Amino acid sequence: MLRRIARLFVIKTRFEAFAIIYALALGATARGAHYLTQYPGWPGKLLFGATLIAVFMAGAKILDCLKYERATKESAEAS
């Protein structure tokens, strides 16, 4: 039963990955907007950019991992 529940938290397709990245981006922009009001000027813009860059890095890692897992699975099936 725990395995069935754990499978819900595994990203299997690119669509799921993009949906998660989109959700992360929404949260990051909301947090960045909060930074802009709390820290006016360049410090707020710097923190806003940092939140977005973190999402870009996480999104790239998620997509790379999907590609790696698919290649590993195909090579295991071929041999």
Backbone as a printed PyTorch tensor [residue, N CA C, xyz], in Angstrom:
tensor([[[  0.8160,  -1.1930,   0.0000],
         [  0.0000,   0.0000,   0.0000],
         [  0.8660,   1.2660,   0.0000]],

        [[  1.9640,   1.2220,   0.7370],
         [  2.8570,   2.3850,   0.7570],
         [  3.4950,   2.6360,  -0.6030]],

        [[  3.7620,   1.5750,  -1.3470],
         [  4.3460,   1.7490,  -2.6820],
         [  3.3700,   2.4530,  -3.6050]],

        [[  2.0930,   2.1270,  -3.4910],
         [  1.0950,   2.7800,  -4.3290],
         [  0.9970,   4.2650,  -4.0070]],

        [[  1.1000,   4.5930,  -2.7370],
         [  1.0620,   5.9990,  -2.3420],
         [  2.3410,   6.7050,  -2.7840]],

        [[  3.4730,   6.0310,  -2.6530],
         [  4.7510,   6.6300,  -3.0540],
         [  4.8030,   6.9020,  -4.5500]],

        [[  4.1300,   6.0850,  -5.3520],
         [  4.1350,   6.2960,  -6.8030],
         [  3.4490,   7.5970,  -7.2030]],

        [[  2.5880,   8.1250,  -6.3370],
         [  1.9290,   9.3950,  -6.6250],
         [  2.9110,  10.5570,  -6.6480]],

        [[  4.0320,  10.4030,  -5.9540],
         [  5.0020,  11.4770,  -5.8350],
         [  6.1830,  11.3190,  -6.7860]],

        [[  6.0580,  10.4520,  -7.7720],
         [  7.1140,  10.2480,  -8.7610],
         [  6.7100,  10.9420, -10.0480]],

        [[  7.6050,  11.7420, -10.5910],
         [  7.3540,  12.4380, -11.8490],
         [  7.6730,  11.4610, -12.9780]],

        [[  6.6690,  11.1420, -13.7980],
         [  6.8600,  10.1320, -14.8320],
         [  6.9350,  10.7180, -16.2380]],

        [[  6.2380,  11.8060, -16.4960],
         [  6.1760,  12.3570, -17.8490],
         [  6.6490,  13.8030, -17.8520]],

        [[  6.9380,  14.2800, -19.0590],
         [  7.3470,  15.6750, -19.2070],
         [  6.2070,  16.6190, -18.8550]],

        [[  4.9720,  16.2110, -19.1310],
         [  3.8230,  17.0430, -18.7870],
         [  3.7570,  17.2730, -17.2790]],

        [[  3.9470,  16.2120, -16.5060],
         [  3.9640,  16.3470, -15.0470],
         [  5.1050,  17.2510, -14.6020]],

        [[  6.2570,  17.1160, -15.2560],
         [  7.4080,  17.9510, -14.9040],
         [  7.1100,  19.4230, -15.1770]],

        [[  6.5120,  19.7120, -16.3340],
         [  6.1960,  21.1010, -16.6510],
         [  5.1280,  21.6590, -15.7210]],

        [[  4.1860,  20.8360, -15.3090],
         [  3.1660,  21.2920, -14.3640],
         [  3.7990,  21.6510, -13.0160]],

        [[  4.7540,  20.8510, -12.5770],
         [  5.4370,  21.1360, -11.3130],
         [  6.2970,  22.3900, -11.4380]],

        [[  6.9820,  22.5260, -12.5580],
         [  7.8100,  23.7140, -12.7720],
         [  6.9440,  24.9670, -12.8130]],

        [[  5.7700,  24.8580, -13.4310],
         [  4.8480,  25.9900, -13.4830],
         [  4.4020,  26.3830, -12.0700]],

        [[  4.0690,  25.3850, -11.2480],
         [  3.6580,  25.6680,  -9.8770],
         [  4.7960,  26.3080,  -9.0850]],

        [[  6.0100,  25.8160,  -9.2810],
         [  7.1640,  26.4240,  -8.6110],
         [  7.3540,  27.8750,  -9.0530]],

        [[  7.1690,  28.1330, -10.3450],
         [  7.3320,  29.4900, -10.8700],
         [  6.2700,  30.4320, -10.3070]],

        [[  5.0380,  29.9500, -10.1740],
         [  3.9950,  30.7920,  -9.5880],
         [  4.3530,  31.1760,  -8.1530]],

        [[  4.8070,  30.2140,  -7.3940],
         [  5.2010,  30.5020,  -6.0170],
         [  6.3860,  31.4490,  -5.9390]],

        [[  7.3280,  31.2620,  -6.8520],
         [  8.5210,  32.1150,  -6.8460],
         [  8.1780,  33.5500,  -7.2240]],

        [[  7.2930,  33.7380,  -8.1810],
         [  6.9250,  35.1070,  -8.5560],
         [  6.1120,  35.7730,  -7.4490]],

        [[  5.2820,  35.0040,  -6.7560],
         [  4.5470,  35.5810,  -5.6250],
         [  5.5100,  36.0010,  -4.5230]],

        [[  6.4840,  35.1520,  -4.2500],
         [  7.4840,  35.4930,  -3.2370],
         [  8.3300,  36.6720,  -3.7090]],

        [[  8.6680,  36.6900,  -4.9970],
         [  9.4400,  37.8060,  -5.5410],
         [  8.6840,  39.1230,  -5.4650]],

        [[  7.3650,  39.0830,  -5.7100],
         [  6.5610,  40.2990,  -5.5860],
         [  6.5600,  40.7890,  -4.1370]],

        [[  6.5410,  39.8590,  -3.2180],
         [  6.6160,  40.2360,  -1.8040],
         [  7.9680,  40.8850,  -1.5020]],

        [[  9.0310,  40.3410,  -2.0830],
         [ 10.3500,  40.9400,  -1.8870],
         [ 10.3960,  42.3570,  -2.4520]],

        [[  9.7440,  42.5800,  -3.5930],
         [  9.7710,  43.9170,  -4.1940],
         [  9.0840,  44.9530,  -3.3170]],

        [[  8.0290,  44.5520,  -2.6210],
         [  7.3580,  45.5110,  -1.7400],
         [  8.1020,  45.6790,  -0.4200]],

        [[  8.7220,  44.6190,   0.0640],
         [  9.4130,  44.6990,   1.3410],
         [ 10.7810,  45.3740,   1.2080]],

        [[ 11.4600,  45.1210,   0.0890],
         [ 12.7820,  45.7060,  -0.1560],
         [ 12.7360,  46.5080,  -1.4540]],

        [[ 12.3550,  47.7730,  -1.4090],
         [ 12.2660,  48.5580,  -2.6440],
         [ 13.6510,  48.8270,  -3.2420]],

        [[ 13.6500,  48.9700,  -4.5520],
         [ 14.9040,  49.2780,  -5.2400],
         [ 15.6260,  48.0260,  -5.6960]],

        [[ 16.9340,  48.1640,  -5.8320],
         [ 17.7130,  47.0510,  -6.3880],
         [ 17.7820,  45.8250,  -5.4830]],

        [[ 17.7370,  45.9360,  -4.1460],
         [ 17.7490,  44.6970,  -3.3460],
         [ 16.5300,  43.8110,  -3.6170]],

        [[ 15.3620,  44.4190,  -3.7730],
         [ 14.1570,  43.6490,  -4.0800],
         [ 14.2360,  42.9970,  -5.4450]],

        [[ 14.7570,  43.7380,  -6.4130],
         [ 14.9020,  43.1790,  -7.7620],
         [ 15.9170,  42.0310,  -7.7670]],

        [[ 16.9640,  42.1740,  -6.9820],
         [ 17.9690,  41.1150,  -6.8850],
         [ 17.3710,  39.8460,  -6.2750]],

        [[ 16.5990,  39.9930,  -5.2090],
         [ 15.9560,  38.8350,  -4.5910],
         [ 14.9020,  38.2200,  -5.5060]],

        [[ 14.1630,  39.0570,  -6.2310],
         [ 13.1860,  38.5640,  -7.1930],
         [ 13.8730,  37.7200,  -8.2650]],

        [[ 14.9870,  38.2260,  -8.7660],
         [ 15.7490,  37.4700,  -9.7650],
         [ 16.3010,  36.1670,  -9.2030]],

        [[ 16.7040,  36.1890,  -7.9560],
         [ 17.2360,  34.9690,  -7.3370],
         [ 16.1600,  33.8920,  -7.2260]],

        [[ 14.9330,  34.2930,  -6.9030],
         [ 13.8610,  33.2980,  -6.8200],
         [ 13.5780,  32.6890,  -8.1890]],

        [[ 13.5970,  33.5100,  -9.2260],
         [ 13.3430,  32.9850, -10.5700],
         [ 14.4830,  32.0870, -11.0600]],

        [[ 15.6970,  32.4700, -10.7750],
         [ 16.8390,  31.6530, -11.1850],
         [ 16.8020,  30.2970, -10.4870]],

        [[ 16.3790,  30.2810,  -9.2380],
         [ 16.2620,  29.0080,  -8.5080],
         [ 15.2510,  28.0890,  -9.1930]],

        [[ 14.1480,  28.6500,  -9.6740],
         [ 13.1500,  27.8350, -10.3830],
         [ 13.7180,  27.3240, -11.6990]],

        [[ 14.4410,  28.1620, -12.4260],
         [ 15.0410,  27.7230, -13.6890],
         [ 16.0140,  26.5730, -13.4560]],

        [[ 16.8210,  26.6770, -12.4080],
         [ 17.7820,  25.6250, -12.1170],
         [ 17.0820,  24.3300, -11.7180]],

        [[ 16.0490,  24.4430, -10.8860],
         [ 15.3100,  23.2490, -10.4640],
         [ 14.5880,  22.6230, -11.6580]],

        [[ 14.0110,  23.4430, -12.5170],
         [ 13.3210,  22.9230, -13.6980],
         [ 14.2650,  22.2020, -14.6410]],

        [[ 15.4350,  22.7570, -14.8490],
         [ 16.4110,  22.0990, -15.7050],
         [ 16.8380,  20.7600, -15.1170]],

        [[ 17.0150,  20.7120, -13.8220],
         [ 17.4160,  19.4630, -13.1590],
         [ 16.3140,  18.4170, -13.2630]],

        [[ 15.0670,  18.8190, -13.0930],
         [ 13.9510,  17.8850, -13.2060],
         [ 13.8930,  17.3050, -14.6150]],

        [[ 14.0110,  18.1570, -15.6270],
         [ 13.9450,  17.6750, -17.0130],
         [ 15.1430,  16.7950, -17.3570]],

        [[ 16.3220,  17.1320, -16.8620],
         [ 17.4990,  16.2960, -17.0950],
         [ 17.3500,  14.9300, -16.4480]],

        [[ 16.7870,  14.9050, -15.2620],
         [ 16.5930,  13.6200, -14.5710],
         [ 15.6050,  12.7380, -15.3170]],

        [[ 14.5570,  13.3280, -15.8640],
         [ 13.6040,  12.5500, -16.6520],
         [ 14.2770,  11.9370, -17.8780]],

        [[ 15.1160,  12.7370, -18.5320],
         [ 15.8250,  12.2480, -19.7180],
         [ 16.7800,  11.1190, -19.3390]],

        [[ 17.4810,  11.2820, -18.2240],
         [ 18.4200,  10.2580, -17.7650],
         [ 17.6890,   8.9710, -17.3980]],

        [[ 16.5760,   9.0840, -16.6830],
         [ 15.8190,   7.8910, -16.2900],
         [ 15.2680,   7.1530, -17.4990]],

        [[ 14.7970,   7.8910, -18.4990],
         [ 14.2720,   7.2570, -19.7090],
         [ 15.3940,   6.5270, -20.4560]],

        [[ 16.5670,   7.1460, -20.5550],
         [ 17.6870,   6.4990, -21.2540],
         [ 18.1470,   5.2590, -20.4900]],

        [[ 18.1690,   5.3110, -19.1740],
         [ 18.5510,   4.1620, -18.3660],
         [ 17.5720,   3.0370, -18.5290]],

        [[ 16.3000,   3.3520, -18.5470],
         [ 15.2580,   2.3340, -18.7050],
         [ 15.3420,   1.6740, -20.0860]],

        [[ 15.5710,   2.4860, -21.1250],
         [ 15.6880,   1.9260, -22.4750],
         [ 16.9110,   1.0510, -22.6250]],

        [[ 18.0400,   1.4300, -22.0160],
         [ 19.2400,   0.6150, -22.1180],
         [ 19.0850,  -0.6880, -21.3340]],

        [[ 18.3430,  -0.6480, -20.2330],
         [ 18.1110,  -1.8630, -19.4520],
         [ 17.1900,  -2.8220, -20.2090]],

        [[ 16.2150,  -2.2870, -20.9220],
         [ 15.3060,  -3.1110, -21.7000],
         [ 16.0010,  -3.7090, -22.9110]],

        [[ 16.9580,  -2.9870, -23.4880],
         [ 17.6610,  -3.4620, -24.6750],
         [ 18.6160,  -4.6020, -24.3370]],

        [[ 19.1580,  -4.5880, -23.1420],
         [ 20.1440,  -5.6420, -22.8070],
         [ 19.5200,  -6.8180, -22.1100]]])
